[in-house]
């Protein structure tokens, strides 16, 4: 899974861009086969919530450095 975050100013210029590649093998996301994610909304929803929390944490760290 990949999450991309952008901050765009009033002139539609990208002033910040961050790409986070998060594998399904992490502490917040259980690993399932791709077809299991497609068939079960709850599995993909839980995975996206876990990925979002990791990405947001890393984005905030990156902004503060």
MDTraj code that builds the backbone (N, CA, C; nanometers):
import mdtraj as md
import numpy as np

residues = "UNK UNK UNK UNK UNK UNK UNK UNK UNK UNK UNK UNK UNK UNK UNK UNK UNK UNK UNK UNK UNK UNK UNK UNK UNK UNK UNK UNK UNK UNK UNK UNK UNK UNK UNK UNK UNK UNK UNK UNK UNK UNK UNK UNK UNK UNK UNK UNK UNK UNK UNK UNK UNK UNK UNK UNK UNK UNK UNK UNK UNK UNK UNK UNK UNK".split()
xyz = np.array([
    [0.0846, -0.1171, 0.0000],
    [0.0000, 0.0000, 0.0000],
    [0.0891, 0.1232, 0.0000],
    [0.0449, 0.2219, -0.0711],
    [0.1181, 0.3479, -0.0777],
    [0.0205, 0.4608, -0.0471],
    [0.0635, 0.5518, 0.0401],
    [-0.0152, 0.6705, 0.0686],
    [0.0675, 0.7908, 0.0283],
    [0.0040, 0.8843, -0.0407],
    [0.0712, 1.0071, -0.0823],
    [-0.0019, 1.1250, -0.0203],
    [0.0745, 1.2114, 0.0452],
    [0.0170, 1.3317, 0.1053],
    [0.0776, 1.4532, 0.0365],
    [-0.0067, 1.5524, 0.0094],
    [0.0402, 1.6762, -0.0523],
    [-0.0224, 1.7947, 0.0201],
    [0.0566, 1.8997, 0.0344],
    [0.0040, 2.0278, 0.0776],
    [0.0176, 2.1200, -0.0429],
    [-0.0950, 2.1780, -0.0836],
    [-0.0995, 2.2613, -0.2032],
    [-0.1403, 2.4027, -0.1605],
    [-0.0652, 2.5032, -0.2082],
    [-0.0972, 2.6404, -0.1710],
    [-0.2086, 2.6982, -0.2586],
    [-0.2399, 2.8240, -0.2368],
    [-0.3495, 2.8898, -0.3094],
    [-0.3265, 2.8980, -0.4600],
    [-0.2012, 2.8869, -0.5037],
    [-0.1689, 2.8918, -0.6467],
    [-0.1614, 2.7526, -0.7083],
    [-0.2126, 2.6528, -0.6371],
    [-0.2075, 2.5123, -0.6797],
    [-0.0654, 2.4597, -0.6961],
    [0.0286, 2.5184, -0.6226],
    [0.1668, 2.4716, -0.6218],
    [0.1832, 2.3740, -0.5051],
    [0.2506, 2.2653, -0.5306],
    [0.2763, 2.1679, -0.4243],
    [0.3908, 2.2209, -0.3386],
    [0.3622, 2.2454, -0.2103],
    [0.4645, 2.2963, -0.1196],
    [0.5207, 2.1866, -0.0289],
    [0.4515, 2.0756, -0.0234],
    [0.4989, 1.9614, 0.0544],
    [0.4412, 1.8351, -0.0067],
    [0.5264, 1.7354, -0.0236],
    [0.4803, 1.6065, -0.0768],
    [0.5529, 1.4961, -0.0014],
    [0.4772, 1.3973, 0.0386],
    [0.5343, 1.2855, 0.1135],
    [0.4686, 1.1583, 0.0666],
    [0.5497, 1.0592, 0.0334],
    [0.4983, 0.9292, -0.0093],
    [0.5438, 0.8249, 0.0916],
    [0.4495, 0.7488, 0.1420],
    [0.4779, 0.6440, 0.2409],
    [0.4373, 0.5097, 0.1828],
    [0.5345, 0.4216, 0.1676],
    [0.5090, 0.2859, 0.1208],
    [0.5003, 0.1970, 0.2442],
    [0.3852, 0.1399, 0.2669],
    [0.3643, 0.0594, 0.3875],
    [0.3250, -0.0818, 0.3467],
    [0.4040, -0.1773, 0.3907],
    [0.3712, -0.3163, 0.3598],
    [0.2584, -0.3631, 0.4499],
    [0.1982, -0.4732, 0.4137],
    [0.0929, -0.5282, 0.4993],
    [0.1521, -0.6024, 0.6187],
    [0.2839, -0.6146, 0.6218],
    [0.3497, -0.6777, 0.7356],
    [0.3995, -0.5692, 0.8295],
    [0.3113, -0.5135, 0.9100],
    [0.3477, -0.4128, 1.0084],
    [0.2641, -0.4348, 1.1329],
    [0.2898, -0.3553, 1.2347],
    [0.2243, -0.3786, 1.3636],
    [0.0768, -0.3388, 1.3662],
    [0.0302, -0.2650, 1.2653],
    [-0.1076, -0.2158, 1.2689],
    [-0.1963, -0.2763, 1.1613],
    [-0.1430, -0.3627, 1.0781],
    [-0.2194, -0.4180, 0.9671],
    [-0.1970, -0.5685, 0.9573],
    [-0.3047, -0.6449, 0.9637],
    [-0.2934, -0.7896, 0.9448],
    [-0.2754, -0.8194, 0.7967],
    [-0.2029, -0.9248, 0.7670],
    [-0.1775, -0.9622, 0.6279],
    [-0.2847, -1.0589, 0.5788],
    [-0.3427, -1.0252, 0.4642],
    [-0.4362, -1.1141, 0.3956],
    [-0.3964, -1.1192, 0.2485],
    [-0.4439, -1.2174, 0.1798],
    [-0.4244, -1.2234, 0.0345],
    [-0.5080, -1.1130, -0.0299],
    [-0.4659, -1.0685, -0.1470],
    [-0.5336, -0.9582, -0.2149],
    [-0.6821, -0.9847, -0.2341],
    [-0.7190, -1.1054, -0.2751],
    [-0.8616, -1.1337, -0.2984],
    [-0.9427, -1.1282, -0.1692],
    [-0.8786, -1.1549, -0.0539],
    [-0.9503, -1.1442, 0.0727],
    [-0.9838, -0.9978, 0.1042],
    [-0.8904, -0.9076, 0.0732],
    [-0.9185, -0.7655, 0.0916],
    [-1.0338, -0.7213, 0.0026],
    [-1.0354, -0.7701, -0.1210],
    [-1.1385, -0.7302, -0.2166],
    [-1.2762, -0.7832, -0.1747],
    [-1.2814, -0.9041, -0.1241],
    [-1.4085, -0.9671, -0.0880],
    [-1.4657, -0.9163, 0.0446],
    [-1.3788, -0.8722, 0.1358],
    [-1.4245, -0.8371, 0.2707],
    [-1.3934, -0.6907, 0.3020],
    [-1.4969, -0.6081, 0.2976],
    [-1.4823, -0.4648, 0.3229],
    [-1.4162, -0.4388, 0.4589],
    [-1.4495, -0.5163, 0.5608],
    [-1.3941, -0.4933, 0.6939],
    [-1.2433, -0.5111, 0.6966],
    [-1.1913, -0.6057, 0.6183],
    [-1.0460, -0.6279, 0.6146],
    [-0.9748, -0.5109, 0.5486],
    [-1.0269, -0.4619, 0.4365],
    [-0.9615, -0.3494, 0.3697],
    [-0.9780, -0.2226, 0.4526],
    [-1.0906, -0.2051, 0.5182],
    [-1.1116, -0.0890, 0.6040],
    [-1.0122, -0.0889, 0.7202],
    [-0.9949, -0.2016, 0.7853],
    [-0.8996, -0.2115, 0.8962],
    [-0.7571, -0.1867, 0.8471],
    [-0.7239, -0.2395, 0.7307],
    [-0.5901, -0.2189, 0.6749],
    [-0.5660, -0.0712, 0.6452],
    [-0.6638, -0.0051, 0.5872],
    [-0.6481, 0.1370, 0.5553],
    [-0.6373, 0.2226, 0.6810],
    [-0.7112, 0.1874, 0.7847],
    [-0.6995, 0.2603, 0.9112],
    [-0.5595, 0.2444, 0.9699],
    [-0.5070, 0.1230, 0.9673],
    [-0.3719, 0.0994, 1.0186],
    [-0.2669, 0.1726, 0.9386],
    [-0.2788, 0.1664, 0.8071],
    [-0.1841, 0.2341, 0.7190],
    [-0.1918, 0.3855, 0.7399],
    [-0.3114, 0.4388, 0.7515],
    [-0.3277, 0.5827, 0.7712],
    [-0.2612, 0.6287, 0.9003],
    [-0.2753, 0.5521, 1.0063],
    [-0.2152, 0.5934, 1.1330],
    [-0.0624, 0.5925, 1.1240],
    [-0.0049, 0.4947, 1.0540],
    [0.1405, 0.4909, 1.0349],
    [0.1847, 0.6089, 0.9491],
    [0.1161, 0.6313, 0.8388],
    [0.1546, 0.7382, 0.7463],
    [0.1436, 0.8751, 0.8117],
    [0.0348, 0.9006, 0.8831],
    [0.0161, 1.0309, 0.9471],
    [0.1258, 1.0560, 1.0499],
    [0.1592, 0.9550, 1.1272],
    [0.2662, 0.9679, 1.2246],
    [0.3983, 1.0041, 1.1561],
    [0.4290, 0.9359, 1.0466],
    [0.5535, 0.9623, 0.9742],
    [0.5522, 1.0989, 0.9051],
    [0.4379, 1.1400, 0.8554],
    [0.4265, 1.2718, 0.7918],
    [0.4521, 1.3809, 0.8956],
    [0.3920, 1.3679, 1.0134],
    [0.4117, 1.4677, 1.1180],
    [0.5570, 1.4740, 1.1625],
    [0.6227, 1.3586, 1.1739],
    [0.7654, 1.3564, 1.2080],
    [0.8457, 1.4282, 1.1004],
    [0.8112, 1.4033, 0.9727],
    [0.8827, 1.4640, 0.8608],
    [0.8626, 1.6152, 0.8581],
    [0.7427, 1.6626, 0.8895],
    [0.7148, 1.8063, 0.8911],
    [0.7922, 1.8775, 1.0027],
    [0.8100, 1.8082, 1.1145],
    [0.8759, 1.8694, 1.2296],
    [1.0280, 1.8654, 1.2211],
    [1.0822, 1.7953, 1.1218],
    [1.2291, 1.7860, 1.1141],
    [1.2876, 1.8859, 1.0180],
])
top = md.Topology()
chain = top.add_chain()
for i, resn in enumerate(residues, 1):
    res = top.add_residue(resn, chain, resSeq=i)
    for name in ("N", "CA", "C"):
        top.add_atom(name, md.element.get_by_symbol(name[0]), res)
traj = md.Trajectory(xyz[None], top)
